[in-house]
Amino acid sequence: MSRAPAPCGTERRVPRLGFLGAGWIGRKRLESVVAARCADIVAVADPVEENLRAAREVAPKAEQFGSLEELIGSDLDGVVIATPSALHAEQAVAALELGLSVFCQKPLGRSAEEVSSILSAARKADRLLAIDLSYRHCRGLQVIRDLIVRGELGKVFAAEFVFHNAYGPDKSWFYDRRLSGGGCVIDLGIHLVDLALWMMPGAVTQVTSEVFAAGRPLETPPVSVEDYAAARLRMDSGAMVDVTCSWRVHAGRPAVIKAVFYGTEAGAAWYNLDGSFTEFRAERYSGTSTEVLTEPPEDWGSGAIVGWAQQLARNPRFDPAIEEHQAVAGILDAIYGGGFVPGEP
């Protein structure tokens, strides 16, 4: 039976959350919620007993189950989904139809069509939906975005977004396109596309792309999983945005992660330090001068889930801001499809 929406703006009890999936990323987000004390963890579900044992150390009072069906039978306000990508759409829709709010690991869906079905379910249920696109919570990117919005870089006419991972995922389902929806683009490139749309003014009017596996260009659309991809997005402002991502590239370090912005009045960059996946510096450039904007340390990885839990406590109803993700999903589809230009079907 679905739950009736709470009145808009009504203060609620501390949200009662269930976690579906207690692997590495699920436990990291579980730890974030426990540390922030922004919700009560009352249930955890995972078919792997080892994962449940590890989750028990973080949330010892939570009931433990083996499936979604058992989990959502608990008295919950929301569900955190951290399962393989192929399960996200079905599980998110099932939870939303029961009146539960949902926080989902990326990708929300394996295609724009799946994303649309989840957004539709959230609107119909009038329940809060969010995705773990955590890089938006990096302080350096937020500072640079503010500079762009205020016009302090002038007209930003070009930008580069890069995410090279010298490793690859350690779970076999990542390499099965039917289960994952794709390779490095849907795993890493999704962050870059989300940041590009969030930070750059205007809308995307054109996409061109190429995807590779082991140095070989893949067919369009690809049937195997890519490990390198490059795309160019043309904005309606005339700006050019390059997006590049890879798995197992020879990077000389664990990761290369950066966003660079070229404006008519100034430039800016955000990049990882010494190959780190978690530590970043942001800088502003004027000619040959450099101004450091932000430096580590900062706890940005928990920002998305803690923000969702706090918003859930204030108001569990559907937030239309999530609909921005439909454009991200559409661009990922376009990258896999070889791109699109205005006027083409």
Sequence and secondary structure as in RCSB ss.txt:
>XXXX:A:sequence
MSRAPAPCGTERRVPRLGFLGAGWIGRKRLESVVAARCADIVAVADPVEENLRAAREVAPKAEQFGSLEELIGSD
LDGVVIATPSALHAEQAVAALELGLSVFCQKPLGRSAEEVSSILSAARKADRLLAIDLSYRHCRGLQVIRDLIVR
GELGKVFAAEFVFHNAYGPDKSWFYDRRLSGGGCVIDLGIHLVDLALWMMPGAVTQVTSEVFAAGRPLETPPVSV
EDYAAARLRMDSGAMVDVTCSWRVHAGRPAVIKAVFYGTEAGAAWYNLDGSFTEFRAERYSGTSTEVLTEPPEDW
GSGAIVGWAQQLARNPRFDPAIEEHQAVAGILDAIYGGGFVPGEP
>XXXX:A:secstr
       TT    S EEEEE  SHHHHHHHHHHHHHT SEEEEEE S HHHHHHHHHH TTSEEESSHHHHTTS 
 SEEEE S HHHHHHHHHHHHHTT EEEE S S SSHHHHHHHHHHHHHHT  EEE  GGGG HHHHHHHHHHHT
TTT SEEEEEEEEEESS  SSGGGG HHHHSSSHIIIIIHHHHHHHHHHSSS EEEEEEEEEETTEE  SS SS 
 SEEEEEEEETTS EEEEEEEES   SSSEEEEEEEEESS EEEEEESTT SS EEEEEEETTEEEEEE S    
TTHHHHHHHHHHHH  S  GGGGGHHHHHHHHHHHHTTEE TT  
